[in-house]
Amino acid sequence: MVDAYMNRLVGDKEIPGAVLIVQQQHRRILSKSYGAYTAEDGSKQIISNNTLFDLASLTKVVATLPAILLLISRNKLNLIDSAQDHLPDFKFPHITIQQLLQHCSGLPADLEPSVRRHHQRDIMQEVLACDVIGQPNEQVLYSDLGMILLGKIIENVTGQPFQNFVEQEIFKPWGMHHTSFRLPEQKRSQAAATEMVVGKIVQGIVHDEKALLLEGVSGSAGLFSCAEDLAKYAKYWLGIIQQSTIPFEWMELTYTKTMGNRGLGFEVWNGDRSLFCFGRRWNKGSFGHTGFTGTSIWMDPVKKAFVVFLTNAVHYGRNTDIRGIREKLHTMIYENLII
């Protein structure tokens, strides 16, 4: 049923293709690729399990969140630290690391006016100059800006470029060898093309406009990865396999310390149907994240089950029903494949 639905999505051109992994405990239930995309050179390229995808906002939880947790475990940071302690140019001393992670800092969702690929703008200066639109802990408002600030805080605390720190301290020990920012030119052809911009197909270069202007590296977006690397990530996060990089109790805290539908970084299923796009049948407390390009990861700590769903849905344009697709797909997976 799930396989037929995926083939139908590709056949009906709702998505160009995808890679889907479903696993529960140590049991791999489904691992399959679908469809194809038009590459930068105009050729048709089949999507395989090794295809790299622009993760977009999955970067927030795949790179930024574990880096923050690692620094906390090394006593370099604390959740209740003022962000200003580690980023002196940030002008709001009452906003904490936790509030940035939990999207309840009072910062707006995005910059105004919206950033476009051809713009010449100093994104970091604009983020630092941004005014709050509410008080901390007043409401959850998903914000790219808070995660961009966290990426810069990681650089200030470590004295290293954000890219270098996460690749050496997180991805390397976790065996996520195909996950990185800024693909070298020879690897760009391995990435699923995203969309056509001004007559040119974007392939292997970050799709997110703010991350592009931040030279491809941001706490909010910029990562490229493949489905198997994200499956490793999910297995660590659920404790299916063990790792010694980050204490597991800190990883658990990211989806148990919640405000509304937000844990630390993650979206968490709390029963509020209006805010949710991963299917209603999953256990409350299930958690994950999405990316604008069409990527997502969803994990159930009760069933010890996860879904990695990577698609370049924006390939046919940004007016996609990826939210509806995710909801139907994850409901179908839970009802038919999860024990």
Summary of the structure (lengths in Angstrom):
residues: 339
radius of gyration: 18.8
end to end distance: 15.7
largest distance: 53.6
contacts: 1167
relative contact order: 0.19
helix: 36%
strand: 17%
